[in-house]
Amino acid sequence: MRVLILDPFHGAAGDMVTGALLDCGADSDVVMRAMKAAVAEPSITHVTRAGIRALKVDTQVMPAHRTLDEVLKRLDEAALHVPAPALAMARRVFGRINAAEEEVHGTRVHFHEVGADDAIADIIGACTALYTLGVGGVKILPVTLGHGTGMGSHGTFPIPAPATAAILRNSGLATVSGPHAGEHCTPTGAALLAEFATLGVEAAILPAYTIQAVGYGAGTRDPQHTPNVLRAMIVETIESAASAGAAGLPEDAVDLLETNVDDVSGEVIAHAIGRFMDAGARDASATPIMMKKGRPGFLIKVISLPETSARLAELMALELGTLGIRCIPAVHRFIAERTIGEVEVEIAGKRRKLPVKYGWMHGSVYTLKAEFGPARDFAAETGAPVRDVLCLAEERAWSEMRTEKSGKTGQSN
């Protein structure tokens, strides 16, 4: 799979993201046409930042204050020249920024720096560039924020800027302050990274890969102590041993979060486990245990990707009222490859396509399971027991697998 890796170690701004993607091989003609339609055609130059050659995108436009509706109108006016998926992504990016601005300043805000023509151009350019790269996933490495204070339209602000902090808080992205003062990640950069992360790869640690392209996007500043660039890499992940037919399963690393509770009801625990799954947990469970002084309790376990562990630990504390969460970091796990398919079932004269999850090993399905939610809804619609609907869907899936396998065997003969 082709994966884009973005490394904002030195920070991220909209022009840096656009420049890095262009330098990494994005279609410059399509990107320039989209940016020109939204604002004006930018200038692109090659510069050096602390000895690293990078691409600098400069929109050369004036600042402006706009509402979200005004910004979205500008995007709509450029729709004929911007690929539809990129335009939809840009609208979501501004939605993230607007939500953060309203959280900080109140409703019906006017964008300031992020409502300027250069921010509109940068967001359109970055989203279009990502679209033209045609990657199957995006991996965002930890974002460097900087520290200290900065100056903006509202005067002096702490770093990270309040809007940047709000955007990143809701993104699940890992962040670090970094050793250098100043604003290293802008609200525009944060919103782009947060949106790109929705196309993320599931594994916390990428499998082995080959690097196909490397690009650097330059920021405006050129400090001597560090290269003010954002790096992008296009990589091709190497086929896993399981899909290649060799021994072994694909691997990744997860964190294991644990806590003991003896004063929480079963209803609250069930609700909490649902919250953990909705918040990104890979799995969650509750096991009855005997605690000190003979008191019955539960061991709550949550499996999390490393980048979401802190957020999930906080949620565990809030939902369960516990004072301590144990974290066993970077637990190595073996995972089966999985896909989702659909099978059509008929009950009481009604037909419905139901999703089924398939587990693969050595190129063959070794297990499958019908998804409960859609099966439950179809059971309620038809009046059939849900267990019958699940069994019917799984039997149908196995039957189709056998038919497909038989057909391939006949063709090979």
N, C-alpha and C positions, 0 to 999 in steps of 0.2 A: 504494500500500500504506500502511495505517495503521501508524505506527511510534511507539513510546514512547521518548523521549530522557530519560535520567536524568542530571542534572548534580550530582554530589556534590562540587562545588568547595569548599564549606564543610564537607564531611564527610558521614557517613551513619551513622544509627542506625536500629533497627527502627521506632521510633515516627515518625521523620522520613519514612521510606519510605512507611509506611501513610498518614500525613497528606498527603503530596504526591500520592499516587494518588487519595485521596478528593477532594482539592481539584481534581484534574484531571478529575473526572467519574466515578470508580468508583461502583458502586451501593452507596450507604451502608447501605441496609436489609439487603442480603445480607451485607455486610462486618460490620455490627454483630451480626447473628444468628450468624455464624460465630464471632466473638470471644467473644460471650456464652456460646456452647455450650462453648467450650474453657476459658474462665476466668470472666469476668464482663463485663458490658456496660461499655465504657469511656466516659469523658466526652470530648466533642469541643468545643473552643473555638477562636475566632479570636483570634489574638494578633499582635503586631508584633515583628519582630526587626530592629533597626537600620533602621527605617522601612519594612520590607517586611511586608505583611499575609500571614500564613501560618496554616495549620490545625494545631492542637496536639492530639494524641491522648494521653490519660492513662488508663492502665489502673487505677491506684490500688490495687495489690495488694502483698502482702508477698513478700520474696525467699524462695527455697527452693533446696535442693540436690537434684538428681535425676540418676539414670542415664539413658542413652539409652532403655532399655526403659521406664522410668517415663514419660518424656516422650512416647514413641510411644503408650503406653497412653492418655494424656490425649487425644492426637489421635484415636485410634480411638473414644473415648467421644463425641467431637464429630462423628463421621462423618455422622450423619443431617442435620446442619445446615450442613455445609461441602461445596461442590461437589467432586466426586471429583478433577478435575484439580488443583484448588487444594490439596486434602489431600495428594495425591501429591507435589506440589511442596514443601509444607511438610516432609514426611518427608525429602525429599532435602536440604533446607536443614539440618535437624538432623543428617543424615548427614555433611554437610560439616563442621559444627561439631564433631561427635564425632571425626571423623578428625583434625582439627586438635588437639583437646584431648588425644587419645591420643598424638599425635606429640610434644606438649610435655610432658605429665605422665605418660604411660604408659597401659597398658590398664585397662579397667574404671573409667574416671574418673566422677566426679560433676560434672555441670554446676554452675556457680556462678551468676554473673549471667545466663548464657544459659539456665539451667534454671529460672529464676524464672517465676512466672505472667505477668509483664509481657512477657518474651521470647516465651513461647508465644503469647500473645495477639497480639503484634506480628507474629510470623511468619505465623500463621494469617490475620491481617488483611491483611498485605501481599500474600500469595499469592492470597487471595480477591479483593482489589482488582484485581490484575493480570489475573486470569481474567475479571472482569466487564468490563474495558476492551476485551477482544476484539481486541488489536492483533496485527498480523502479524509483528512483530519488535521487538526492544529494542536500543537503542544506549546503552551506558554510557560516559560521558565520563570523563577521568582522575579518580581518587579521591584527595582530599586526606587525608593520614594525620595530620598534626601532628607534633610532635617533643617531646622531653623525657621526663619520667616521669609515671606515674600511680599511683593506689592501687586495689588490688582485693582479692579474697578471699585471695590468696597474698602480700599485702604490696605493696611497691613494684615496678613493672614498667616496662620501657622501652616507649616509644611508637614504632611501633605495638606493641600487645600481641602477645605471641608467637603466640596463636591467630589473631589478625587477620592477622599476617604469613604464617602457614602457609596460611590460606584463600586469601589473595590470590596467593600464590606459585603455587598450583595452578590459578588462574583465568585467567591470561593478561591480566588487566585492567591498564591503565596506571595508575600511581600517582605522586603528587608529595608532598613533605613539607609544602609550604605555608609561609607566613611566620610563622604563629602557633603558640605552644606549646600543649600539651594534646592529649588524645585526640580526634581528629576523626572517626575511623571505628572503630566497635565491631565485635567479632566477629559479632554478629547482623547489623549492616548489611553487613559484608563478605560474609557467607554469602548474604544475599538478593541482593546485586548480582551475585555469582558465579553464582548459579542463574538469575537473570533473563537473564544474558548468554548462556545456552545457547539463548535464543530470538533471538539477535542477527541483524542483517542482515549479508550477506556483504561488502558494500562497506566499505572502510575509511573512505571519506568519503561521506556520504549525498548522493544527487543533490538537485537543487532540490526544495523542499517548501513547503507552506503550513502555517502553524501553526493548529491547530484548537482547542487548549485548553492552558492553562498552570496549573500548581498548585504550591504551596509547602508543604512539611511542616516544622514548626518543631521545633527541639531544645529541651531544657529550659533551657539557659543562654541568657543574653541579653547578650553582650558588646557594648560600644559600638563597637569597631573594625571589626566585620564582622557581617553578618546570618547568624545561626546557622540556616540553612534549607537544605533540599534541594529543587531545582527539578525538576519533571517537565513534559514537553511532549508532547502528542499531535500528530503531524504527518502530513500526507498527502503522500507523495512524488509528484512530478509525472511523468507518463508519459514514458518515455524516447523519444528521437527514433526509435530503431529500431522500437519497438512501435507508434509513432504513424504509421509509414510514411514519415517524413522521412529525409533523408540522415544517415548517421553511425551509430555504434555507441555503446552505453552506455559510460561511463567510470568509472574509479576510480583510486586511487593505491596502489602497493605499494612495498616496499623490496626491493632486490636485494642479496643477500649472496653474497660470492665469497671463495674461498680457493684457493691452489695447493698441491698435495701431490705429493711424489715418492717417498714411502716407505710408501705404504699399498697393500695388495693389492686386487685387483678384488673379492674376496669381502667385504672390510671396507667398501669403497665402496658396494657394492650393499646391504649391511645398513644402512649409515648413511643412504642415501637413503630406505629404508623407514622408518627412525626419524623422519626429518625430515617425511615426509608424515603419519605418525601424529600428530606433534606440532603439526600445523596449517599446514605449508607449503602454499602454493598450487601449487608445482611445484618439482622438483629435478632436476638433471642433472649428468653428468660428461662432460667433453670432453677427449680426449687432446691434450696440448700438449708443446712442446719447451721445457724450462726452461734455466736458466743452466748453463754448462759442458756443454751437450749432453745433459743428463739428461732422459729421458722422464718425464712426469708427467701429472696431470689437473687441469683447472680445474673445481672444484665450484661450482655455482650453485644458490642457493635463493631462490625468490620468496616473500615473506612479507608479510602485512599489517603495517602499522607497529606495532600494539600487541603483536605477537608476535615482533618482530625480535630483541629482546635475548635472549629465551628460546631462540630457534632458533640464534642465534650461539653461545650457551653450549653448546648441544647439538652444534653443528658442531665446536667446539673439543674437546669430550670424546670424540666418536666418531672424529674424524680425527687427533687429537693435534696439530693445527695451532696455531701461536702467534699468528696474526693473521687476523681476518676483516674484509674490506672491506665497507662498507655504503654503497650508493648509495641515498640516501633518497628517498621520495616519487616514484618513477618513474611517470609517467603511462602508463596502458595503456588500450586499447580492448578491451572484452569483449563477446562475443556473449551474448545471452540464452539460457538453457539450461533444459531441463526433462527429467525422467526419466519414461519410460513403460514399459509392458510389452507384449511380444508373445508369443504362444503358438507354440511350435515342436514338431514331432513327429519323433523319430528312433527307429527300431527299435521302433515301437509304443508308445513312451513319450512322454508330453506334459509340457511344462514351460513355465511363464511365465518369460521372461528379461527383465531390465531393459535398456533402450536409452536412451542419452543423445541428446537432440535439440538442435541449435543453430539459433537463429532469427535471421532478419534481415528487416526490413520486413514482419513478420507472417507469414512463410513459413519452413518448415524448409529450410535450405540444406546441412546436413550431419547425419549421425547415426552413432552407433557403439555396438555392443553392449558391455555391461560384461563385462570379461574374467573376473572371478572366478566368477560364476554360470555362465558358458558353460564354463569349465574344469571345474567340478564336474559339469555335465551331460554333458560329453564323457567324463569318467572313468566316470560311471554307465552310459553307453551303449556305451562302447568306440569312439566316433567320434573322428576328429581334431578338436582344438579349433578349428582354422581353419575346418573345415566347419560347426561349430556357430555360430561367429561370422558366417560368411557367410549361413547360413540365417536367423539372427535378423535380420540387417540387410536381407536381401532381403524378408523378411516385413514389416518395418517400413516400407520404401519402398512395398511393395505396398499396405499399409493407408493410407499417406498419399495415394497416388494415388487409391484408391477413395474416401476421404473428400473429396478435392478435387473429384473428378468428381461426387459426390453433391451438394456445395454448388453447383457450377456448374449442375447440372440443376434444382435448386430455384430458383435465381435466374432461370432462363429460364421 
